[in-house]
Each structure stands twice: as structure tokens, then as C-alpha cells.
Amino acid sequence: MTTKGRCLCGAVVFAYRGPELWCGHCHCESCRRNCSAPFTTFVGVKADDARFSGAAPEIYQSSHGVERLFCGRCGTPVAYRSARFAGEIHFYAAALDDPTRAVPQFHVHWAEKLPWVEISDSLPRYPGSSVS
């Protein structure tokens, strides 16, 4: 099975084979600022199973060992890579062609959640980035 996604203008296209390793919401300040949203949702996949086509994404090193990939034409964030998660790439679920397929399993950086965001799901909430 192949899952596809793209940026707003369609210049950067990505695809990955196989199932996602996980799907989760991130509430950290960096992700909020990167997306100008109260939180974002990622799908984690094996880096070897992912490919880009069309325009190559631009890369911004947002902190040591962290890269945020985005379209250089329209600015859409498309992926996140971190040395901490070697062998993985994290795609923004909202950039998937069918984002309804992304079913979140948890919240991370819950301690950084904005106080005016009300979430009533029953997913596990982790104060930091550790999901264990």
C-alpha cells in the first residue's frame, strides 16, 4: 500500500509504502510556531519507505539535530526529521491526500498545550516527547 501527500501548491509531493509506525498530536512550541496552529498531527514512517517527487523540499534546521521540510514555493510544512528518531520521517497528517486515514494514538508535549485548547478525546497524554 502506498500513501501520498503534497504541499498546498502541489510542487512537493511525497509518498510512503507500508503502514505508519505511529500517529500522534504534538503540542510543543516549535511545532505550533512552525505550523501557526495550536498543535499538529504527525504520522511516523520508516525513512527508507518514503520518497519525494516534484520539487525537492527546502530544509530548515530549527534546532540541533532537527530538520523541518517545507515547500519553497508555497511554504507548506510537509515533514519533520530528527536525529533523535533516526530512521524515521514524520509527515504532517494534514498534508496527506486522505488525512482521514491518520488516526492519532496519543498526545505528546501535553505540558505545553495551550490553555484555551479544549480536547475531550481519551488518548494518552504525555507531558514531554516520551511515549512510554
Secondary structure as UniProt FT lines:
FT   STRAND          2..6
FT   STRAND          12..17
FT   STRAND          22..26
FT   HELIX           29..35
FT   STRAND          40..46
FT   HELIX           47..49
FT   STRAND          50..54
FT   STRAND          58..63
FT   TURN            64..65
FT   STRAND          66..70
FT   TURN            72..74
FT   STRAND          77..82
FT   HELIX           83..85
FT   TURN            86..87
FT   STRAND          88..92
FT   HELIX           93..95
FT   HELIX           99..101
FT   STRAND          107..108
FT   HELIX           110..112
FT   TURN            115..116
//
